[in-house]
């Protein structure tokens, strides 16, 4: 059972604090924050999501820069608590439209209302946005999204290293549109995070796709939905031989949201469900089948005397030319004794930035856009503060890449159609099916 | 909610007390209280919000209590909810105010709107004020019978809240029985789930006082009830399913068909997107198949893919929780995961707590077919910018080398590390090369060539320096300049850590025996510096060497540098018993912390169905790294946690006695134990270490008794009149003291029922049973068929205690008892009671 739940800002301010059992001291939020903050000083690493201080167990997840924390004295399932914290964040987001410090502060009464229904006396009751609707009466004060997000649109894809990008939908599930009528629409996002490791010779060492089909429904009256995937979709390696050979999509494994019914999944790869309100993953999948990596990276390091070297980075976009990747960041750790780095971009380069991070000795190369089929090169001249000894390739690298490619997915998994049970002949809600590919860990060794 | 009262008591100078604002609010509230003007609710809402926001930031607004309650006489549910929030916050710290609200809440409990009934009831039961319980019973009673499910779910939780304020009121009102009825009959799944939460908590706490509660608690894992829950499983939401699955994992089916039925029913739960549901299901599968080795292995195969999917979906925090469990399974059965090693490769952007787990998994799964690739990957991390991970990676390579038969390639890699010229890489690699040489002396030639090239000036870390010095001493004959390097090291005597100085002394001694003329000078300096050293151990060792040399040089050589056998296995840092306990606590924090729950929770908080014993008090710090010295051949794999305590204490004692050379003594003690085919004898550590003589003889006595089966079996029934205290408490220290002080009152053998012997598959099972008979266990150990326990019990009316040492052999179904009693006159009565309790084990 949960003793307390609280939300802290990055500075450690208490934004929300709810005590359910009264068996953990009140100062727990400060104890927690101090522990997390000074963890690095103790062990040079970040605090794990679960730790114990004086018999109190602290669980936390980071969501949009906020810390969602639960405490308990009981030996609980860590998965359960961490999942719960993530769900609470999602429920709050569903209600407020946008989740951040400001929106929580403006709506704290609503948030407390939610918290009272989600957990009673430390026991989880429900985290379903849909179910909660009937118990929650405050209306959200919607904050202006544009004003609060000065960062570029892709930045929401960059929150955390592994976080699933949220859909761009920032509408509350309960608030009405200015016109008073809700727009009937449904969003289905196929989000794939890819991890690739290239060896120094460019050979693919490991590759994996972690995908999610995420849904957010604003349909009234909870109609049933059918979601059809590729018919030749195979799951598990045992299916491998029976599948129709090349071209088919083979998933290693997948799991489903509890609302999904798989009655006809084995026959025609269709998922049927009555989507609950709010955002939720319909299906998570994992794939290690070979795929064509969207980017190739070439790194060349040339020593020029004992105090200088030149790094040449070349990235080639190996996807169709009608597709464009956004916000590409190439990073490379340089030798510790690098004193200076000067950069030379190719002629006519637009929207590219270069930087040498003095403190971390890291080279950073940003590209706003890369269209399919193109190639880009960066030359960096390094100056060292001490003479080179040994192999420079052991002191630098690996090169890592982050990027987002909208309307592209590497697995070839597709939503063939999205069928909504019709209430009337005129009922034709908006359907948005979107694909996005994102780098999770995209690394080239040198 | 933030603590308002506290901050009002200690007003911070920087924060305005808000007095002006509060009186302002009071005025406005008063104006609105009686008003029936249109839109008045909206203005009230604004005001209420203000009050609550003050409350959250710590301004004391409790003086507005009356006005707030007055304003809440309204059908507006938003207002009511805010008022409840306010009331709930202040009633706890101000019981007088709470009394005021009772009326108001009680009235709302009868409202037409079920939402208001529910909310009022929740607020009423959340007041947590002891003198108000009389007002709570009525509304709770009607709440439990309400025709609206929401009100019932709230009322069920209310009953537990009442139990916490006043257990007797809750029991007297017969709420547990009502809850049980609801649990078995209610149509609403959340009501059923809440009843289960509530009853687990109530019965768990009552079971120490009442046998009925114990029976009820056991009833929760009875076949009919488990089947009832399983049949309704799909109705429950994911959190409810977690609760039910946790319960099912405790259930022991009567035959294998049942096992398979349950697993078939639950198999689709493995595809759930919620990691908590999947892990709870896995726990059921693992527990159900514990006695079916081949099916158990199939379960591992089956759960691999879902676990890996969970690890790679979801937030980093969630994947960490799942990965910890995967880690546990990999450590238990590495061979099953050997082909999945690529999943355990680290990604550059993962947090280091994830990387650490992955490195351990990579180390565990390394076998002949994948070692090359794994080591290649690990070598990449060794050059990592993340220094702690780079270090761990090098250690991982070393561990793999130590567990492999074919270490050719790995040794080359390690030697390459030494040539990388990064200080921390060199340091870690030196330590590893040292360990490697202890296991594979045949590699000395290759290693020494490389080690010889390392300048000792580049090695600063004490551990690494000590390793280098050890190698210099050990292989003095193969390294031309060993005496001279050692000599130069002696010159900086003062600057080195005591650990290094100790090694330096020994290394110089070893070198001296091989190359006396070259080393004599260094030895002289070292002994002189050592004898003058302020560090006790260094001083003592130097003096010891000095006298030894004075006595006889060849004896000195036999003592300091005897021929060594290679180390075959390095001692595991964690005992098997601890690992098994963690495994039994699958899907809990124990897995993440890699400690059994008794090490990090107090007794009241181990959660439902985690039966505890007091062994934890005896084993503080067991989990710390512990390495068996080189000469202790064949480290005892089965050493249990008690054994490791003994070793530790012995080691400490030796060090205190001034000799760091614990190996020979140490060796003899740890070798004597495994020769018995079990490690339980080390329980003698309980008896304290201050007096090792009698202790050792006692262990032998124990042995003899174990063989002596002549004692007559005692009568097993006859209801004894002695009453025991069900909540007896005794800490490990007092137990040890009393055990030392008291004489053995009764020593005899008794028999277990055949069912009892069969049921005793783990020590845990008997502990629960004896606890039910008011006999507590303070330490236990052993594996089938031999178990050993220390129990204690206390008389109900007086503090007089009984202590029992009980050794059970399940294959012969016999138990050997040694009973000590503070009150000797009742020892026979107690013995009869104990034996009758023991004989009933397994009969229920």
Boltz contact constraints between the chains, C-beta under 6 A:
constraints:
  - contact:
      token1: [A, 14]
      token2: [B, 2]
      max_distance: 6.0
  - contact:
      token1: [A, 17]
      token2: [B, 1]
      max_distance: 6.0
  - contact:
      token1: [A, 17]
      token2: [B, 2]
      max_distance: 6.0
  - contact:
      token1: [A, 26]
      token2: [B, 3]
      max_distance: 6.0
  - contact:
      token1: [A, 44]
      token2: [B, 388]
      max_distance: 6.0
  - contact:
      token1: [A, 45]
      token2: [B, 352]
      max_distance: 6.0
  - contact:
      token1: [A, 46]
      token2: [B, 351]
      max_distance: 6.0
  - contact:
      token1: [A, 48]
      token2: [B, 353]
      max_distance: 6.0
  - contact:
      token1: [A, 49]
      token2: [B, 317]
      max_distance: 6.0
  - contact:
      token1: [A, 49]
      token2: [B, 320]
      max_distance: 6.0
  - contact:
      token1: [A, 50]
      token2: [B, 592]
      max_distance: 6.0
  - contact:
      token1: [A, 52]
      token2: [B, 600]
      max_distance: 6.0
  - contact:
      token1: [A, 55]
      token2: [B, 602]
      max_distance: 6.0
  - contact:
      token1: [A, 57]
      token2: [B, 589]
      max_distance: 6.0
  - contact:
      token1: [A, 61]
      token2: [B, 315]
      max_distance: 6.0
  - contact:
      token1: [A, 61]
      token2: [B, 317]
      max_distance: 6.0
  - contact:
      token1: [A, 73]
      token2: [B, 605]
      max_distance: 6.0
  - contact:
      token1: [A, 74]
      token2: [B, 605]
      max_distance: 6.0
  - contact:
      token1: [A, 74]
      token2: [B, 607]
      max_distance: 6.0
  - contact:
      token1: [A, 75]
      token2: [B, 588]
      max_distance: 6.0
  - contact:
      token1: [A, 75]
      token2: [B, 589]
      max_distance: 6.0
  - contact:
      token1: [A, 75]
      token2: [B, 597]
      max_distance: 6.0
  - contact:
      token1: [A, 75]
      token2: [B, 601]
      max_distance: 6.0
  - contact:
      token1: [A, 75]
      token2: [B, 606]
      max_distance: 6.0
  - contact:
      token1: [A, 75]
      token2: [B, 607]
      max_distance: 6.0
  - contact:
      token1: [A, 77]
      token2: [B, 276]
      max_distance: 6.0
  - contact:
      token1: [A, 77]
      token2: [B, 587]
      max_distance: 6.0
  - contact:
      token1: [A, 77]
      token2: [B, 588]
      max_distance: 6.0
  - contact:
      token1: [A, 78]
      token2: [B, 321]
      max_distance: 6.0
  - contact:
      token1: [A, 78]
      token2: [B, 589]
      max_distance: 6.0
  - contact:
      token1: [A, 78]
      token2: [B, 592]
      max_distance: 6.0
  - contact:
      token1: [A, 79]
      token2: [B, 275]
      max_distance: 6.0
  - contact:
      token1: [A, 79]
      token2: [B, 276]
      max_distance: 6.0
  - contact:
      token1: [A, 79]
      token2: [B, 279]
      max_distance: 6.0
  - contact:
      token1: [A, 79]
      token2: [B, 321]
      max_distance: 6.0
  - contact:
      token1: [A, 80]
      token2: [B, 242]
      max_distance: 6.0
  - contact:
      token1: [A, 80]
      token2: [B, 276]
      max_distance: 6.0
  - contact:
      token1: [A, 82]
      token2: [B, 317]
      max_distance: 6.0
  - contact:
      token1: [A, 82]
      token2: [B, 318]
      max_distance: 6.0
  - contact:
      token1: [A, 82]
      token2: [B, 321]
      max_distance: 6.0
  - contact:
      token1: [A, 83]
      token2: [B, 274]
      max_distance: 6.0
  - contact:
      token1: [A, 83]
      token2: [B, 275]
      max_distance: 6.0
  - contact:
      token1: [A, 83]
      token2: [B, 276]
      max_distance: 6.0
  - contact:
      token1: [A, 83]
      token2: [B, 318]
      max_distance: 6.0
  - contact:
      token1: [A, 86]
      token2: [B, 315]
      max_distance: 6.0
  - contact:
      token1: [A, 109]
      token2: [B, 49]
      max_distance: 6.0
  - contact:
      token1: [A, 112]
      token2: [B, 85]
      max_distance: 6.0
  - contact:
      token1: [A, 113]
      token2: [B, 81]
      max_distance: 6.0
  - contact:
      token1: [A, 120]
      token2: [B, 157]
      max_distance: 6.0
  - contact:
      token1: [A, 121]
      token2: [B, 157]
      max_distance: 6.0
  - contact:
      token1: [A, 121]
      token2: [B, 160]
      max_distance: 6.0
  - contact:
      token1: [A, 121]
      token2: [B, 161]
      max_distance: 6.0
  - contact:
      token1: [A, 123]
      token2: [B, 197]
      max_distance: 6.0
  - contact:
      token1: [A, 124]
      token2: [B, 239]
      max_distance: 6.0
  - contact:
      token1: [A, 126]
      token2: [B, 237]
      max_distance: 6.0
  - contact:
      token1: [A, 137]
      token2: [B, 77]
      max_distance: 6.0
  - contact:
      token1: [A, 137]
      token2: [B, 78]
      max_distance: 6.0
  - contact:
      token1: [A, 138]
      token2: [B, 78]
      max_distance: 6.0
  - contact:
      token1: [A, 161]
      token2: [B, 349]
      max_distance: 6.0
  - contact:
      token1: [A, 162]
      token2: [B, 316]
      max_distance: 6.0
  - contact:
      token1: [A, 206]
      token2: [B, 342]
      max_distance: 6.0
  - contact:
      token1: [A, 206]
      token2: [B, 345]
      max_distance: 6.0
  - contact:
      token1: [A, 210]
      token2: [B, 312]
      max_distance: 6.0
  - contact:
      token1: [A, 210]
      token2: [B, 313]
      max_distance: 6.0
  - contact:
      token1: [A, 253]
      token2: [B, 305]
      max_distance: 6.0
  - contact:
      token1: [A, 253]
      token2: [B, 309]
      max_distance: 6.0
  - contact:
      token1: [A, 255]
      token2: [B, 271]
      max_distance: 6.0
  - contact:
      token1: [A, 255]
      token2: [B, 273]
      max_distance: 6.0
  - contact:
      token1: [A, 255]
      token2: [B, 309]
      max_distance: 6.0
  - contact:
      token1: [A, 256]
      token2: [B, 271]
      max_distance: 6.0
  - contact:
      token1: [A, 256]
      token2: [B, 273]
      max_distance: 6.0
  - contact:
      token1: [A, 257]
      token2: [B, 273]
      max_distance: 6.0
  - contact:
      token1: [A, 258]
      token2: [B, 238]
      max_distance: 6.0
  - contact:
      token1: [A, 281]
      token2: [B, 273]
      max_distance: 6.0
  - contact:
      token1: [A, 284]
      token2: [B, 273]
      max_distance: 6.0
  - contact:
      token1: [A, 284]
      token2: [B, 313]
      max_distance: 6.0
  - contact:
      token1: [A, 286]
      token2: [B, 309]
      max_distance: 6.0
  - contact:
      token1: [A, 286]
      token2: [B, 312]
      max_distance: 6.0
  - contact:
      token1: [A, 333]
      token2: [B, 385]
      max_distance: 6.0
  - contact:
      token1: [A, 390]
      token2: [B, 421]
      max_distance: 6.0
  - contact:
      token1: [A, 394]
      token2: [B, 383]
      max_distance: 6.0
  - contact:
      token1: [A, 400]
      token2: [B, 348]
      max_distance: 6.0
  - contact:
      token1: [A, 441]
      token2: [B, 347]
      max_distance: 6.0
  - contact:
      token1: [A, 441]
      token2: [B, 348]
      max_distance: 6.0
  - contact:
      token1: [A, 441]
      token2: [B, 349]
      max_distance: 6.0
  - contact:
      token1: [A, 443]
      token2: [B, 348]
      max_distance: 6.0
